[in-house]
Amino acid sequence: MVQSEIHNKSRSVSVHGPEMFGKGMMDNMKISRAIFVTFLLLYSLLSVEIVQAGMIFASSCSESDVVLAINSSEKGDIVVLPEGVCTWSDNISISNSITVTGSGNNETVIINNYDSNNGSTLSISGNSGGPVRITNIKFVKGTGTSRAVGASNKYNHELDNLYFENFGTAVQLYHVELSTGAVFHNNTLVTNASNAEIIHIWGDQSAENSAWENPSKLGTHSMWFIEDNTFSKTSFGNVSGYAVGMFYGSRVVIRHNSIEGMYIFDAHEGNYGGVSGRRGAREWEVYNNDWVVNSGDAIDKIIQPRAGSGVIYNNVLTKIGIGPSILHLLAWKPYSPLYGCAKNCDYPAYDQIGRGKDQSSQPVYEWNNLLNNENVDFKIQGRPYDPTCEAACGPEPLPGDFGTETVDWYNDLQKPGYSAFIYPYPLGSDNIAPAPPSFLNFESN
């Protein structure tokens, strides 16, 4: 059965940029500065967006000029960065409900030299007081170790029409439990990095238990929505990594993306890497994605959920040459677990595949996934056994000891009562950041 989807056709996407603010557009239009100013004045009288939102033009794309422009803004303003190539070596934080937009088509370029292992060069503060939009900027990895962009779903933030080049991890998103949704859409993410983990989605580490104490939110707006993006590699033969990684009780929807040369997502198990305080990923919806792997890619899986529950359906998978032929479900095995080896010796293990609220049963459902035009199903795969737990748990268990089809997951069966949240993610309501004015050349898909 094919899952039906409610479609919302109101969103404008595919920014081509405010090229009229650059020399090329001005020359092409052959208009005087006076006519240009008059046009803006007339537009401001006719457009609600301009009446309600001020336009602030940064003098350049340098850190100092952008910080000055953002700090000069008020709620609802639009901060415009001009064309240019600039290097940022520190964090810039947006703490007000505004739109920050670049100019041209990938013509506002930021080279990332900011060093911070878990920080972001351009981030949205948790105290923004309302939704923030970041759009139409190209980020290129420089010498820095930070992510390019960071945001939470505390408000209806929108990250769109951005370009990320050669990051190991380009984007850091945070899922705040009991908050509204947020959307990352129509972006391009290209990398040459080995074992890249392009997007990280973390739950709230200070309250990560709450996601596991709350009921399912599948099919609701209370998720991070990753949709209509393009993920790709520019090098082959190295370890491919994944498009989206989930941690700490996070919830995510991955839909309508094009993903090439890497596996789609990894829902990490609890206490990943033996670090105290890490719960497993809580819920995931993965559907209507196009995925391609070439024979030169060092990739052995399509997906790798290790924790939590969700739905995976209507994905079109293409394998060129050798490559994976199953949907991996990674069974929990004792792995330096936070709650002690003994708590995870027996089925069901903590936060394992097919678990939900308070560790109750919440099976995973898979249906209508095609690999080279043939049906493809889940298969359980074992987790490497941690010998430090052997004294408590005994000899290494079999993968099937931690998961059973028709109990923890179902192949070829649509989840009863489930329906997807409206697509595209609905923007334009009162609690969404203002769109840039129409003369910034948006096109509707």
C-alpha positions in Angstrom: 0.0 0.0 0.0 1.3 3.5 -0.9 1.2 6.0 1.9 -0.9 9.0 1.0 0.4 12.5 1.7 -1.4 15.8 2.3 0.3 18.4 0.1 0.7 22.1 0.8 1.4 24.2 -2.3 1.9 27.5 -0.7 5.6 27.5 0.0 8.0 29.6 -2.1 11.4 28.1 -2.7 14.5 28.1 -4.9 16.1 31.5 -4.0 18.0 33.0 -6.9 19.0 36.0 -4.7 18.9 39.7 -4.5 21.1 40.2 -7.5 19.8 43.7 -8.0 21.9 44.7 -5.0 25.0 43.6 -6.9 26.7 45.4 -9.8 25.7 42.9 -12.5 22.0 43.3 -11.9 22.3 47.1 -11.8 24.2 47.2 -15.1 21.8 44.8 -16.7 18.8 46.8 -15.7 20.5 50.1 -16.6 18.6 52.0 -14.0 19.9 55.0 -12.1 20.4 55.1 -8.4 17.5 57.5 -8.1 15.1 55.2 -9.9 16.3 52.3 -7.8 15.6 54.2 -4.6 12.2 55.3 -6.0 11.3 51.7 -6.7 12.1 50.7 -3.2 10.0 53.5 -1.8 7.0 52.6 -4.0 7.4 48.9 -3.2 7.4 49.7 0.5 4.1 51.5 0.1 2.6 48.5 -1.7 4.0 45.6 0.2 2.9 44.4 3.6 6.2 42.6 4.1 8.2 45.8 3.7 5.8 47.8 5.9 6.1 45.3 8.6 9.8 44.4 8.3 12.7 46.8 7.9 15.6 46.1 5.5 19.1 46.2 6.9 21.9 45.9 4.4 25.3 44.8 5.8 28.2 46.8 4.3 30.0 43.6 3.5 29.8 39.9 4.4 32.7 40.3 6.9 32.1 39.0 10.4 32.2 42.5 11.9 29.7 44.0 9.3 27.3 41.1 9.6 27.4 41.2 13.5 26.7 45.0 13.3 23.8 44.5 10.9 22.2 41.7 13.0 22.7 43.6 16.3 21.0 46.6 14.6 17.9 44.6 13.7 14.6 44.3 15.4 12.0 41.5 15.4 10.7 41.0 11.8 13.6 42.7 10.1 15.4 41.3 7.0 19.2 41.5 7.1 20.7 41.3 3.6 24.4 40.2 3.1 25.9 41.4 -0.1 27.8 39.4 -2.7 31.4 38.5 -1.8 33.7 35.9 -0.3 34.4 36.4 3.4 36.2 34.3 6.1 34.6 33.9 9.5 36.7 32.8 12.5 34.2 33.1 15.3 30.6 32.4 16.1 27.8 34.8 15.0 24.6 34.3 17.0 21.2 35.4 16.0 19.1 36.3 19.1 16.1 38.0 17.5 13.3 36.8 15.2 14.6 38.0 11.9 15.5 36.7 8.4 19.2 36.6 7.3 19.6 36.3 3.6 22.6 36.3 1.2 22.6 37.7 -2.3 22.8 36.2 -5.8 23.0 32.5 -6.6 25.7 31.2 -4.2 27.3 34.6 -4.4 27.5 35.3 -0.7 30.2 32.9 0.3 31.4 32.3 3.9 34.7 30.4 4.4 34.5 28.6 7.8 37.6 29.0 9.9 35.9 28.8 13.3 37.3 26.2 15.6 34.7 24.5 17.8 34.1 20.8 17.8 30.4 21.1 18.6 29.8 24.8 17.9 28.4 26.5 14.8 29.7 29.4 12.9 26.2 30.9 12.4 23.8 29.9 15.1 20.3 30.7 16.2 20.1 31.5 19.9 17.5 29.5 22.0 16.3 32.9 23.2 15.4 34.4 19.8 11.9 35.0 21.0 10.4 33.7 17.7 11.3 32.0 14.4 14.4 32.8 12.5 15.1 32.2 8.8 18.6 31.8 7.3 18.6 31.6 3.5 20.7 32.0 0.3 24.2 31.7 1.7 27.0 29.4 0.6 29.3 27.9 3.4 32.7 26.4 2.5 34.8 24.5 4.9 38.1 26.3 5.6 40.5 25.5 8.5 37.8 25.5 11.2 36.4 22.5 13.0 32.9 23.9 13.7 29.6 23.2 11.9 28.5 25.9 9.5 24.9 26.4 10.9 23.2 25.5 14.2 19.6 25.8 15.3 16.9 24.2 17.5 13.2 23.6 16.9 12.2 25.8 19.9 10.5 28.0 17.3 9.4 27.5 13.7 12.9 28.2 12.3 13.5 27.8 8.6 16.9 27.0 7.0 16.6 27.0 3.3 18.4 27.4 -0.1 21.8 27.1 1.6 24.9 25.5 0.1 27.4 23.5 2.2 30.7 22.4 0.7 33.1 19.8 2.0 32.1 19.7 5.7 32.4 16.5 7.7 29.4 17.7 9.7 27.8 20.8 8.1 24.7 21.4 10.3 23.9 21.0 14.0 20.2 20.8 14.8 18.7 20.4 18.3 15.3 18.8 19.0 13.7 20.4 22.0 11.0 18.0 23.4 7.5 19.5 23.6 8.4 22.3 21.2 7.0 23.1 17.8 8.5 21.9 14.5 11.2 23.4 12.3 12.3 22.8 8.7 15.6 22.4 6.8 14.6 22.4 3.1 15.9 23.0 -0.4 19.5 23.0 0.6 22.5 21.5 -1.2 25.1 19.6 0.8 28.2 18.4 -1.1 31.2 16.8 0.6 34.6 15.1 -0.1 35.0 14.2 3.5 35.6 10.6 4.6 33.0 9.1 7.0 31.0 12.4 6.8 28.0 12.8 9.1 26.4 15.7 7.2 23.6 16.7 9.7 23.6 16.0 13.4 20.3 16.2 15.3 20.6 16.1 19.0 17.9 15.9 21.6 18.1 18.1 24.7 20.8 16.5 26.8 19.6 18.2 29.9 16.2 16.7 29.5 16.7 13.8 27.2 14.8 11.3 29.3 11.6 13.3 28.6 11.4 12.1 25.0 11.3 8.5 26.3 8.7 9.4 28.9 6.4 11.0 26.3 4.1 9.3 23.8 4.7 8.9 20.1 4.7 12.1 17.9 4.8 10.3 14.5 2.8 12.2 11.9 2.8 15.4 13.9 4.6 18.8 13.5 6.7 18.3 16.6 9.8 17.1 14.7 12.7 18.5 12.7 11.8 18.2 9.1 14.6 17.5 6.6 13.0 17.8 3.2 13.7 18.5 -0.5 17.5 18.6 0.0 20.3 17.2 -2.1 23.1 15.3 -0.4 26.1 14.1 -2.5 29.8 13.1 -2.5 32.5 14.4 -4.7 35.0 11.6 -4.0 34.7 7.8 -4.1 36.4 4.9 -2.4 36.5 6.4 1.0 34.2 5.7 3.9 30.9 7.3 3.0 29.1 8.1 6.2 25.5 9.3 6.3 23.2 12.2 5.5 21.5 12.5 8.9 22.5 11.3 12.4 20.3 11.3 15.5 21.2 11.3 19.2 19.8 12.0 22.7 16.1 11.3 22.3 15.7 13.3 19.1 12.8 13.1 16.6 13.1 13.7 12.9 11.3 13.5 9.5 13.5 12.8 6.5 11.5 13.1 3.3 11.7 14.0 -0.4 15.5 14.2 -0.4 18.0 13.1 -3.0 20.9 11.2 -1.4 23.9 9.9 -3.3 26.9 8.0 -2.1 26.1 7.8 1.6 23.5 6.0 3.7 20.3 7.8 4.6 20.4 8.0 8.4 21.8 6.6 11.6 19.7 6.6 14.7 22.3 6.1 17.5 21.8 3.8 20.4 21.9 5.0 24.0 25.2 5.9 25.6 26.8 6.0 22.2 30.6 5.7 22.6 30.3 5.1 26.4 29.7 8.8 27.2 27.5 9.3 30.2 24.0 10.8 29.7 23.3 9.8 26.1 19.9 8.3 25.4 19.0 6.6 22.1 17.3 8.4 19.2 13.5 8.4 19.9 11.5 8.5 16.6 12.1 8.8 12.9 10.0 9.0 9.7 11.9 8.3 6.5 9.9 8.4 3.3 9.8 9.4 -0.4 13.5 9.8 -0.7 15.6 9.0 -3.8 18.9 7.2 -2.9 21.7 6.2 -5.2 24.9 4.3 -4.4 27.7 3.7 -7.0 30.0 0.7 -7.1 32.9 3.1 -6.2 31.3 4.1 -2.9 32.6 2.4 0.3 29.1 1.8 1.7 27.5 -1.4 3.1 24.1 -0.1 4.3 21.1 2.0 3.3 19.9 2.9 6.7 21.2 2.1 10.2 18.6 2.6 13.0 20.0 1.4 16.3 17.4 2.8 18.7 13.8 3.9 18.9 11.0 3.4 16.5 9.5 4.9 13.3 8.3 4.3 9.8 10.3 3.8 6.6 8.3 3.7 3.3 8.1 4.8 -0.3 11.8 5.2 -0.8 13.3 4.6 -4.2 16.7 3.1 -3.9 19.2 2.6 -6.8 22.4 0.5 -6.6 24.8 0.8 -9.4 27.2 -2.2 -9.3 28.0 -3.7 -5.9 26.5 -2.3 -2.8 24.0 -3.1 0.1 20.9 -5.1 -0.7 19.0 -4.9 2.6 17.6 -2.3 5.1 19.7 -2.8 8.2 18.1 -2.8 11.7 21.0 -2.8 14.1 20.3 -4.9 17.2 21.3 -3.6 20.6 24.1 -5.5 22.2 25.7 -4.5 25.5 28.0 -1.6 24.6 29.4 0.3 27.7 25.8 1.1 28.6 25.0 4.0 30.9 22.8 1.8 33.1 25.3 -1.0 33.5 25.8 -4.1 31.4 23.3 -6.2 33.4 20.4 -3.9 32.4 21.1 -4.7 28.8 21.9 -8.4 29.0 18.4 -9.5 28.2 15.7 -8.6 25.7 14.4 -5.9 25.5 17.5 -3.8 26.0 17.2 -0.1 27.0 16.1 2.2 24.1 16.5 -0.6 21.6 14.8 -0.9 18.2 11.0 -1.3 18.7 10.8 0.5 22.0 8.7 3.6 22.8 7.3 5.4 25.8 8.8 4.1 29.1 10.3 1.2 27.1 6.9 -0.1 26.1 6.6 -1.9 22.7 6.4 0.4 19.7 7.3 -1.6 16.6 9.0 -0.2 13.5 7.0 -0.4 10.2 8.5 -0.7 6.7 6.6 -0.8 3.4 6.9 -0.1 -0.3 10.7 0.5 -0.4 12.2 -0.5 -3.7 15.8 -1.3 -4.5 16.4 -1.4 -8.3 12.7 -1.8 -8.7 12.4 -4.8 -6.4 11.0 -4.9 -2.9 13.6 -4.6 -0.1 13.0 -5.5 3.6 14.6 -5.1 7.0 17.1 -7.6 8.3 18.5 -7.6 11.8 22.3 -7.1 12.1 24.3 -7.5 15.3 26.3 -4.9 17.2 29.9 -5.7 18.0 30.0 -7.2 21.5 31.7 -5.2 24.2 33.9 -7.7 26.2 33.7 -5.5 29.3 30.1 -6.7 29.6 30.8 -10.4 29.2 31.2 -11.0 32.9 27.6 -9.6 33.5 26.0 -10.9 30.3 27.8 -14.1 29.5 28.8 -15.1 25.9 28.0 -12.9 23.0 24.2 -13.2 22.1 22.9 -13.7 18.6 21.4 -10.7 16.8 17.9 -12.3 17.0 18.1 -12.2 20.8 17.5 -8.5 20.6 14.8 -8.2 18.0 12.1 -10.2 16.3 10.1 -9.6 13.2 6.4 -9.1 13.8 7.3 -8.1 17.4 9.9 -5.3 17.1 9.4 -4.5 13.4 7.2 -5.4 10.5 8.2 -5.7 6.8 5.7 -4.7 4.1 3.0 -3.5 6.4 1.8 0.1 6.7 1.6 1.3 10.3 -2.0 1.2 11.5 -3.5 4.7 12.1 -0.4 6.5 10.8 -0.6 9.4 8.3 2.2 11.8 7.3 2.3 15.4 8.4 1.4 17.9 5.6 4.0 18.4 2.9 5.8 20.7 2.2 6.1 21.8 5.8 3.6 24.7 6.1 5.2 28.1 6.2 3.8 31.6 6.2 1.7 31.5 9.3 1.9 34.2 12.0 4.6 32.3 13.9 6.9 31.9 10.9 9.7 34.3 10.2 8.9 36.9 7.5 9.9 36.0 3.9 12.3 38.3 2.0 10.4 40.7 -0.3 9.5 39.3 -3.7 12.1 41.3 -5.6 14.7 38.9 -4.1 13.5 36.6 -7.0 11.9 33.6 -5.3 10.3 31.0 -7.5 7.5 28.7 -6.6 8.0 24.9 -7.1 
